[in-house]
């Protein structure tokens, strides 16, 4: 299965899978295995992308859409 669009966008913003793995303090192989970001990493990725990729973008099954005015 291919990586979902939100995760691909986050990786592109951060630079590459290696950079994301380094910033998250996990192995590149772990990131490479992801089809979508684990819910436990969503907030960190949101912060690393300066909110350009939100928790909801990464895991809409877990995180509700941001309320109006939260952006």
mmCIF file as gemmi writes it, N, C-alpha and C atoms, coordinates in Angstrom:
data_model
loop_
_atom_site.group_PDB
_atom_site.id
_atom_site.type_symbol
_atom_site.label_atom_id
_atom_site.label_alt_id
_atom_site.label_comp_id
_atom_site.label_asym_id
_atom_site.label_entity_id
_atom_site.label_seq_id
_atom_site.pdbx_PDB_ins_code
_atom_site.Cartn_x
_atom_site.Cartn_y
_atom_site.Cartn_z
_atom_site.occupancy
_atom_site.B_iso_or_equiv
_atom_site.pdbx_formal_charge
_atom_site.auth_seq_id
_atom_site.auth_asym_id
_atom_site.pdbx_PDB_model_num
ATOM 1 N N . UNK Axp A 1 ? 0.848 -1.189 0 1 0 ? 1 A 1
ATOM 2 C CA . UNK Axp A 1 ? 0 0 0 1 0 ? 1 A 1
ATOM 3 C C . UNK Axp A 1 ? 0.889 1.246 0 1 0 ? 1 A 1
ATOM 4 N N . UNK Axp A 2 ? 0.503 2.237 -0.736 1 0 ? 2 A 1
ATOM 5 C CA . UNK Axp A 2 ? 1.277 3.475 -0.849 1 0 ? 2 A 1
ATOM 6 C C . UNK Axp A 2 ? 0.988 4.394 0.334 1 0 ? 2 A 1
ATOM 7 N N . UNK Axp A 3 ? 1.912 5.276 0.599 1 0 ? 3 A 1
ATOM 8 C CA . UNK Axp A 3 ? 1.731 6.264 1.665 1 0 ? 3 A 1
ATOM 9 C C . UNK Axp A 3 ? 0.554 7.178 1.321 1 0 ? 3 A 1
ATOM 10 N N . UNK Axp A 4 ? -0.197 7.584 2.35 1 0 ? 4 A 1
ATOM 11 C CA . UNK Axp A 4 ? -1.32 8.478 2.077 1 0 ? 4 A 1
ATOM 12 C C . UNK Axp A 4 ? -0.814 9.874 1.747 1 0 ? 4 A 1
ATOM 13 N N . UNK Axp A 5 ? -1.704 10.681 1.17 1 0 ? 5 A 1
ATOM 14 C CA . UNK Axp A 5 ? -1.316 12.004 0.675 1 0 ? 5 A 1
ATOM 15 C C . UNK Axp A 5 ? -0.787 12.921 1.768 1 0 ? 5 A 1
ATOM 16 N N . UNK Axp A 6 ? -1.423 12.897 2.932 1 0 ? 6 A 1
ATOM 17 C CA . UNK Axp A 6 ? -1 13.788 4.019 1 0 ? 6 A 1
ATOM 18 C C . UNK Axp A 6 ? 0.411 13.442 4.493 1 0 ? 6 A 1
ATOM 19 N N . UNK Axp A 7 ? 0.705 12.16 4.621 1 0 ? 7 A 1
ATOM 20 C CA . UNK Axp A 7 ? 2.043 11.755 5.044 1 0 ? 7 A 1
ATOM 21 C C . UNK Axp A 7 ? 3.071 12.121 3.982 1 0 ? 7 A 1
ATOM 22 N N . UNK Axp A 8 ? 2.747 11.91 2.716 1 0 ? 8 A 1
ATOM 23 C CA . UNK Axp A 8 ? 3.668 12.302 1.638 1 0 ? 8 A 1
ATOM 24 C C . UNK Axp A 8 ? 3.933 13.803 1.682 1 0 ? 8 A 1
ATOM 25 N N . UNK Axp A 9 ? 2.881 14.591 1.915 1 0 ? 9 A 1
ATOM 26 C CA . UNK Axp A 9 ? 3.034 16.048 1.976 1 0 ? 9 A 1
ATOM 27 C C . UNK Axp A 9 ? 3.933 16.439 3.148 1 0 ? 9 A 1
ATOM 28 N N . UNK Axp A 10 ? 3.748 15.807 4.295 1 0 ? 10 A 1
ATOM 29 C CA . UNK Axp A 10 ? 4.58 16.098 5.461 1 0 ? 10 A 1
ATOM 30 C C . UNK Axp A 10 ? 6.042 15.769 5.174 1 0 ? 10 A 1
ATOM 31 N N . UNK Axp A 11 ? 6.278 14.623 4.574 1 0 ? 11 A 1
ATOM 32 C CA . UNK Axp A 11 ? 7.652 14.223 4.239 1 0 ? 11 A 1
ATOM 33 C C . UNK Axp A 11 ? 8.273 15.236 3.289 1 0 ? 11 A 1
ATOM 34 N N . UNK Axp A 12 ? 7.513 15.685 2.296 1 0 ? 12 A 1
ATOM 35 C CA . UNK Axp A 12 ? 8.035 16.66 1.347 1 0 ? 12 A 1
ATOM 36 C C . UNK Axp A 12 ? 8.359 17.985 2.034 1 0 ? 12 A 1
ATOM 37 N N . UNK Axp A 13 ? 7.488 18.44 2.923 1 0 ? 13 A 1
ATOM 38 C CA . UNK Axp A 13 ? 7.723 19.699 3.642 1 0 ? 13 A 1
ATOM 39 C C . UNK Axp A 13 ? 8.979 19.593 4.495 1 0 ? 13 A 1
ATOM 40 N N . UNK Axp A 14 ? 9.146 18.473 5.165 1 0 ? 14 A 1
ATOM 41 C CA . UNK Axp A 14 ? 10.288 18.289 6.064 1 0 ? 14 A 1
ATOM 42 C C . UNK Axp A 14 ? 11.561 18.009 5.275 1 0 ? 14 A 1
ATOM 43 N N . UNK Axp A 15 ? 11.438 17.423 4.116 1 0 ? 15 A 1
ATOM 44 C CA . UNK Axp A 15 ? 12.606 17.185 3.264 1 0 ? 15 A 1
ATOM 45 C C . UNK Axp A 15 ? 12.62 15.784 2.691 1 0 ? 15 A 1
ATOM 46 N N . UNK Axp A 16 ? 12.658 14.791 3.567 1 0 ? 16 A 1
ATOM 47 C CA . UNK Axp A 16 ? 12.644 13.402 3.131 1 0 ? 16 A 1
ATOM 48 C C . UNK Axp A 16 ? 12.381 12.5 4.343 1 0 ? 16 A 1
ATOM 49 N N . UNK Axp A 17 ? 12.259 11.202 4.094 1 0 ? 17 A 1
ATOM 50 C CA . UNK Axp A 17 ? 11.974 10.266 5.182 1 0 ? 17 A 1
ATOM 51 C C . UNK Axp A 17 ? 13.076 10.272 6.237 1 0 ? 17 A 1
ATOM 52 N N . UNK Axp A 18 ? 14.325 10.402 5.805 1 0 ? 18 A 1
ATOM 53 C CA . UNK Axp A 18 ? 15.435 10.419 6.76 1 0 ? 18 A 1
ATOM 54 C C . UNK Axp A 18 ? 15.31 11.6 7.718 1 0 ? 18 A 1
ATOM 55 N N . UNK Axp A 19 ? 15.005 12.774 7.179 1 0 ? 19 A 1
ATOM 56 C CA . UNK Axp A 19 ? 14.877 13.973 8.013 1 0 ? 19 A 1
ATOM 57 C C . UNK Axp A 19 ? 13.719 13.817 8.995 1 0 ? 19 A 1
ATOM 58 N N . UNK Axp A 20 ? 12.586 13.292 8.522 1 0 ? 20 A 1
ATOM 59 C CA . UNK Axp A 20 ? 11.444 13.078 9.406 1 0 ? 20 A 1
ATOM 60 C C . UNK Axp A 20 ? 11.808 12.095 10.515 1 0 ? 20 A 1
ATOM 61 N N . UNK Axp A 21 ? 12.451 11.009 10.153 1 0 ? 21 A 1
ATOM 62 C CA . UNK Axp A 21 ? 12.855 10.011 11.148 1 0 ? 21 A 1
ATOM 63 C C . UNK Axp A 21 ? 13.794 10.627 12.181 1 0 ? 21 A 1
ATOM 64 N N . UNK Axp A 22 ? 14.781 11.395 11.723 1 0 ? 22 A 1
ATOM 65 C CA . UNK Axp A 22 ? 15.719 12.034 12.653 1 0 ? 22 A 1
ATOM 66 C C . UNK Axp A 22 ? 14.994 12.954 13.616 1 0 ? 22 A 1
ATOM 67 N N . UNK Axp A 23 ? 14.073 13.763 13.096 1 0 ? 23 A 1
ATOM 68 C CA . UNK Axp A 23 ? 13.347 14.712 13.948 1 0 ? 23 A 1
ATOM 69 C C . UNK Axp A 23 ? 12.429 14.004 14.943 1 0 ? 23 A 1
ATOM 70 N N . UNK Axp A 24 ? 11.888 12.867 14.539 1 0 ? 24 A 1
ATOM 71 C CA . UNK Axp A 24 ? 11.02 12.102 15.425 1 0 ? 24 A 1
ATOM 72 C C . UNK Axp A 24 ? 11.812 11.147 16.332 1 0 ? 24 A 1
ATOM 73 N N . UNK Axp A 25 ? 13.125 11.083 16.097 1 0 ? 25 A 1
ATOM 74 C CA . UNK Axp A 25 ? 14.013 10.196 16.869 1 0 ? 25 A 1
ATOM 75 C C . UNK Axp A 25 ? 13.61 8.724 16.753 1 0 ? 25 A 1
ATOM 76 N N . UNK Axp A 26 ? 13.32 8.347 15.487 1 0 ? 26 A 1
ATOM 77 C CA . UNK Axp A 26 ? 13.008 6.953 15.174 1 0 ? 26 A 1
ATOM 78 C C . UNK Axp A 26 ? 13.822 6.569 13.945 1 0 ? 26 A 1
ATOM 79 N N . UNK Axp A 27 ? 13.796 5.3 13.576 1 0 ? 27 A 1
ATOM 80 C CA . UNK Axp A 27 ? 14.579 4.865 12.419 1 0 ? 27 A 1
ATOM 81 C C . UNK Axp A 27 ? 13.895 5.235 11.107 1 0 ? 27 A 1
ATOM 82 N N . UNK Axp A 28 ? 14.695 5.392 10.087 1 0 ? 28 A 1
ATOM 83 C CA . UNK Axp A 28 ? 14.154 5.664 8.76 1 0 ? 28 A 1
ATOM 84 C C . UNK Axp A 28 ? 13.317 4.48 8.304 1 0 ? 28 A 1
ATOM 85 N N . UNK Axp A 29 ? 13.722 3.275 8.694 1 0 ? 29 A 1
ATOM 86 C CA . UNK Axp A 29 ? 12.976 2.085 8.315 1 0 ? 29 A 1
ATOM 87 C C . UNK Axp A 29 ? 11.565 2.11 8.888 1 0 ? 29 A 1
ATOM 88 N N . UNK Axp A 30 ? 11.417 2.643 10.094 1 0 ? 30 A 1
ATOM 89 C CA . UNK Axp A 30 ? 10.081 2.747 10.693 1 0 ? 30 A 1
ATOM 90 C C . UNK Axp A 30 ? 9.197 3.655 9.848 1 0 ? 30 A 1
ATOM 91 N N . UNK Axp A 31 ? 9.728 4.814 9.472 1 0 ? 31 A 1
ATOM 92 C CA . UNK Axp A 31 ? 8.96 5.754 8.638 1 0 ? 31 A 1
ATOM 93 C C . UNK Axp A 31 ? 8.658 5.113 7.287 1 0 ? 31 A 1
ATOM 94 N N . UNK Axp A 32 ? 9.619 4.407 6.742 1 0 ? 32 A 1
ATOM 95 C CA . UNK Axp A 32 ? 9.44 3.778 5.438 1 0 ? 32 A 1
ATOM 96 C C . UNK Axp A 32 ? 8.31 2.754 5.451 1 0 ? 32 A 1
ATOM 97 N N . UNK Axp A 33 ? 8.063 2.116 6.579 1 0 ? 33 A 1
ATOM 98 C CA . UNK Axp A 33 ? 7.008 1.095 6.682 1 0 ? 33 A 1
ATOM 99 C C . UNK Axp A 33 ? 5.61 1.691 6.807 1 0 ? 33 A 1
ATOM 100 N N . UNK Axp A 34 ? 5.525 2.97 7.156 1 0 ? 34 A 1
ATOM 101 C CA . UNK Axp A 34 ? 4.208 3.582 7.37 1 0 ? 34 A 1
ATOM 102 C C . UNK Axp A 34 ? 3.445 3.757 6.07 1 0 ? 34 A 1
ATOM 103 N N . UNK Axp A 35 ? 2.165 3.351 6.056 1 0 ? 35 A 1
ATOM 104 C CA . UNK Axp A 35 ? 1.248 3.721 4.974 1 0 ? 35 A 1
ATOM 105 C C . UNK Axp A 35 ? 0.597 5.051 5.33 1 0 ? 35 A 1
ATOM 106 N N . UNK Axp A 36 ? 0.394 5.243 6.636 1 0 ? 36 A 1
ATOM 107 C CA . UNK Axp A 36 ? -0.077 6.52 7.158 1 0 ? 36 A 1
ATOM 108 C C . UNK Axp A 36 ? 0.573 6.701 8.524 1 0 ? 36 A 1
ATOM 109 N N . UNK Axp A 37 ? 0.618 7.921 8.977 1 0 ? 37 A 1
ATOM 110 C CA . UNK Axp A 37 ? 1.289 8.216 10.237 1 0 ? 37 A 1
ATOM 111 C C . UNK Axp A 37 ? 0.551 7.572 11.403 1 0 ? 37 A 1
ATOM 112 N N . UNK Axp A 38 ? 1.288 7.028 12.358 1 0 ? 38 A 1
ATOM 113 C CA . UNK Axp A 38 ? 0.627 6.54 13.566 1 0 ? 38 A 1
ATOM 114 C C . UNK Axp A 38 ? -0.005 7.707 14.314 1 0 ? 38 A 1
ATOM 115 N N . UNK Axp A 39 ? -1.137 7.471 14.935 1 0 ? 39 A 1
ATOM 116 C CA . UNK Axp A 39 ? -1.829 8.538 15.661 1 0 ? 39 A 1
ATOM 117 C C . UNK Axp A 39 ? -0.92 9.165 16.714 1 0 ? 39 A 1
ATOM 118 N N . UNK Axp A 40 ? -0.06 8.367 17.326 1 0 ? 40 A 1
ATOM 119 C CA . UNK Axp A 40 ? 0.836 8.869 18.352 1 0 ? 40 A 1
ATOM 120 C C . UNK Axp A 40 ? 1.923 9.795 17.842 1 0 ? 40 A 1
ATOM 121 N N . UNK Axp A 41 ? 2.131 9.837 16.548 1 0 ? 41 A 1
ATOM 122 C CA . UNK Axp A 41 ? 3.142 10.727 15.954 1 0 ? 41 A 1
ATOM 123 C C . UNK Axp A 41 ? 2.511 11.932 15.258 1 0 ? 41 A 1
ATOM 124 N N . UNK Axp A 42 ? 1.19 11.96 15.157 1 0 ? 42 A 1
ATOM 125 C CA . UNK Axp A 42 ? 0.506 13.003 14.386 1 0 ? 42 A 1
ATOM 126 C C . UNK Axp A 42 ? 0.773 14.407 14.924 1 0 ? 42 A 1
ATOM 127 N N . UNK Axp A 43 ? 0.703 14.595 16.236 1 0 ? 43 A 1
ATOM 128 C CA . UNK Axp A 43 ? 0.917 15.93 16.789 1 0 ? 43 A 1
ATOM 129 C C . UNK Axp A 43 ? 2.34 16.403 16.529 1 0 ? 43 A 1
ATOM 130 N N . UNK Axp A 44 ? 3.322 15.516 16.688 1 0 ? 44 A 1
ATOM 131 C CA . UNK Axp A 44 ? 4.718 15.894 16.43 1 0 ? 44 A 1
ATOM 132 C C . UNK Axp A 44 ? 4.898 16.297 14.967 1 0 ? 44 A 1
ATOM 133 N N . UNK Axp A 45 ? 4.282 15.557 14.057 1 0 ? 45 A 1
ATOM 134 C CA . UNK Axp A 45 ? 4.394 15.884 12.634 1 0 ? 45 A 1
ATOM 135 C C . UNK Axp A 45 ? 3.703 17.217 12.347 1 0 ? 45 A 1
ATOM 136 N N . UNK Axp A 46 ? 2.562 17.447 12.981 1 0 ? 46 A 1
ATOM 137 C CA . UNK Axp A 46 ? 1.877 18.739 12.811 1 0 ? 46 A 1
ATOM 138 C C . UNK Axp A 46 ? 2.803 19.88 13.236 1 0 ? 46 A 1
ATOM 139 N N . UNK Axp A 47 ? 3.462 19.721 14.371 1 0 ? 47 A 1
ATOM 140 C CA . UNK Axp A 47 ? 4.397 20.756 14.844 1 0 ? 47 A 1
ATOM 141 C C . UNK Axp A 47 ? 5.583 20.916 13.9 1 0 ? 47 A 1
ATOM 142 N N . UNK Axp A 48 ? 6.132 19.806 13.419 1 0 ? 48 A 1
ATOM 143 C CA . UNK Axp A 48 ? 7.295 19.86 12.53 1 0 ? 48 A 1
ATOM 144 C C . UNK Axp A 48 ? 6.978 20.526 11.198 1 0 ? 48 A 1
ATOM 145 N N . UNK Axp A 49 ? 5.715 20.458 10.776 1 0 ? 49 A 1
ATOM 146 C CA . UNK Axp A 49 ? 5.315 21.096 9.512 1 0 ? 49 A 1
ATOM 147 C C . UNK Axp A 49 ? 4.708 22.483 9.749 1 0 ? 49 A 1
ATOM 148 N N . UNK Axp A 50 ? 4.851 22.98 10.965 1 0 ? 50 A 1
ATOM 149 C CA . UNK Axp A 50 ? 4.275 24.285 11.335 1 0 ? 50 A 1
ATOM 150 C C . UNK Axp A 50 ? 2.785 24.352 11.036 1 0 ? 50 A 1
ATOM 151 N N . UNK Axp A 51 ? 2.096 23.228 11.221 1 0 ? 51 A 1
ATOM 152 C CA . UNK Axp A 51 ? 0.652 23.183 11.029 1 0 ? 51 A 1
ATOM 153 C C . UNK Axp A 51 ? 0.197 23.068 9.594 1 0 ? 51 A 1
ATOM 154 N N . UNK Axp A 52 ? 1.147 22.958 8.662 1 0 ? 52 A 1
ATOM 155 C CA . UNK Axp A 52 ? 0.759 22.81 7.248 1 0 ? 52 A 1
ATOM 156 C C . UNK Axp A 52 ? 0.107 21.452 7.006 1 0 ? 52 A 1
ATOM 157 N N . UNK Axp A 53 ? 0.47 20.469 7.825 1 0 ? 53 A 1
ATOM 158 C CA . UNK Axp A 53 ? -0.179 19.16 7.807 1 0 ? 53 A 1
ATOM 159 C C . UNK Axp A 53 ? -0.688 18.945 9.228 1 0 ? 53 A 1
ATOM 160 N N . UNK Axp A 54 ? -1.999 18.848 9.381 1 0 ? 54 A 1
ATOM 161 C CA . UNK Axp A 54 ? -2.593 18.761 10.716 1 0 ? 54 A 1
ATOM 162 C C . UNK Axp A 54 ? -2.785 17.309 11.153 1 0 ? 54 A 1
ATOM 163 N N . UNK Axp A 55 ? -3.045 17.151 12.436 1 0 ? 55 A 1
ATOM 164 C CA . UNK Axp A 55 ? -3.374 15.821 12.962 1 0 ? 55 A 1
ATOM 165 C C . UNK Axp A 55 ? -4.571 15.247 12.206 1 0 ? 55 A 1
ATOM 166 N N . UNK Axp A 56 ? -5.558 16.093 11.952 1 0 ? 56 A 1
ATOM 167 C CA . UNK Axp A 56 ? -6.741 15.64 11.218 1 0 ? 56 A 1
ATOM 168 C C . UNK Axp A 56 ? -6.384 15.204 9.8 1 0 ? 56 A 1
ATOM 169 N N . UNK Axp A 57 ? -5.479 15.941 9.142 1 0 ? 57 A 1
ATOM 170 C CA . UNK Axp A 57 ? -5.034 15.536 7.8 1 0 ? 57 A 1
ATOM 171 C C . UNK Axp A 57 ? -4.416 14.147 7.843 1 0 ? 57 A 1
ATOM 172 N N . UNK Axp A 58 ? -3.59 13.928 8.852 1 0 ? 58 A 1
ATOM 173 C CA . UNK Axp A 58 ? -2.862 12.668 8.969 1 0 ? 58 A 1
ATOM 174 C C . UNK Axp A 58 ? -3.743 11.515 9.403 1 0 ? 58 A 1
ATOM 175 N N . UNK Axp A 59 ? -4.649 11.77 10.352 1 0 ? 59 A 1
ATOM 176 C CA . UNK Axp A 59 ? -5.472 10.706 10.912 1 0 ? 59 A 1
ATOM 177 C C . UNK Axp A 59 ? -6.897 11.191 11.163 1 0 ? 59 A 1
ATOM 178 N N . UNK Axp A 60 ? -7.676 11.397 10.101 1 0 ? 60 A 1
ATOM 179 C CA . UNK Axp A 60 ? -9.056 11.86 10.276 1 0 ? 60 A 1
ATOM 180 C C . UNK Axp A 60 ? -9.93 10.853 11.023 1 0 ? 60 A 1
ATOM 181 N N . UNK Axp A 61 ? -9.475 9.61 11.096 1 0 ? 61 A 1
ATOM 182 C CA . UNK Axp A 61 ? -10.218 8.59 11.837 1 0 ? 61 A 1
ATOM 183 C C . UNK Axp A 61 ? -10.066 8.755 13.347 1 0 ? 61 A 1
ATOM 184 N N . UNK Axp A 62 ? -9.063 9.522 13.777 1 0 ? 62 A 1
ATOM 185 C CA . UNK Axp A 62 ? -8.784 9.704 15.199 1 0 ? 62 A 1
ATOM 186 C C . UNK Axp A 62 ? -9.018 11.139 15.648 1 0 ? 62 A 1
ATOM 187 N N . UNK Axp A 63 ? -8.594 12.1 14.831 1 0 ? 63 A 1
ATOM 188 C CA . UNK Axp A 63 ? -8.646 13.512 15.204 1 0 ? 63 A 1
ATOM 189 C C . UNK Axp A 63 ? -9.763 14.238 14.439 1 0 ? 63 A 1
ATOM 190 N N . UNK Axp A 64 ? -10.63 14.939 15.161 1 0 ? 64 A 1
ATOM 191 C CA . UNK Axp A 64 ? -11.701 15.683 14.477 1 0 ? 64 A 1
ATOM 192 C C . UNK Axp A 64 ? -11.131 16.873 13.719 1 0 ? 64 A 1
ATOM 193 N N . UNK Axp A 65 ? -11.899 17.398 12.777 1 0 ? 65 A 1
ATOM 194 C CA . UNK Axp A 65 ? -11.419 18.581 12.069 1 0 ? 65 A 1
ATOM 195 C C . UNK Axp A 65 ? -11.282 19.74 13.054 1 0 ? 65 A 1
ATOM 196 N N . UNK Axp A 66 ? -10.333 20.646 12.807 1 0 ? 66 A 1
ATOM 197 C CA . UNK Axp A 66 ? -10.184 21.794 13.705 1 0 ? 66 A 1
ATOM 198 C C . UNK Axp A 66 ? -11.449 22.641 13.683 1 0 ? 66 A 1
ATOM 199 N N . UNK Axp A 67 ? -11.79 23.174 14.835 1 0 ? 67 A 1
ATOM 200 C CA . UNK Axp A 67 ? -12.96 24.054 14.925 1 0 ? 67 A 1
ATOM 201 C C . UNK Axp A 67 ? -12.636 25.382 14.249 1 0 ? 67 A 1
ATOM 202 N N . UNK Axp A 68 ? -13.65 26.045 13.746 1 0 ? 68 A 1
ATOM 203 C CA . UNK Axp A 68 ? -13.455 27.351 13.118 1 0 ? 68 A 1
ATOM 204 C C . UNK Axp A 68 ? -12.766 28.275 14.111 1 0 ? 68 A 1
ATOM 205 N N . UNK Axp A 69 ? -11.729 28.952 13.651 1 0 ? 69 A 1
ATOM 206 C CA . UNK Axp A 69 ? -10.996 29.865 14.506 1 0 ? 69 A 1
ATOM 207 C C . UNK Axp A 69 ? -9.797 29.242 15.192 1 0 ? 69 A 1
ATOM 208 N N . UNK Axp A 70 ? -9.629 27.906 15.073 1 0 ? 70 A 1
ATOM 209 C CA . UNK Axp A 70 ? -8.476 27.245 15.688 1 0 ? 70 A 1
ATOM 210 C C . UNK Axp A 70 ? -7.238 27.308 14.812 1 0 ? 70 A 1
ATOM 211 N N . UNK Axp A 71 ? -7.38 27.714 13.578 1 0 ? 71 A 1
ATOM 212 C CA . UNK Axp A 71 ? -6.263 27.683 12.649 1 0 ? 71 A 1
ATOM 213 C C . UNK Axp A 71 ? -5.201 28.678 12.956 1 0 ? 71 A 1
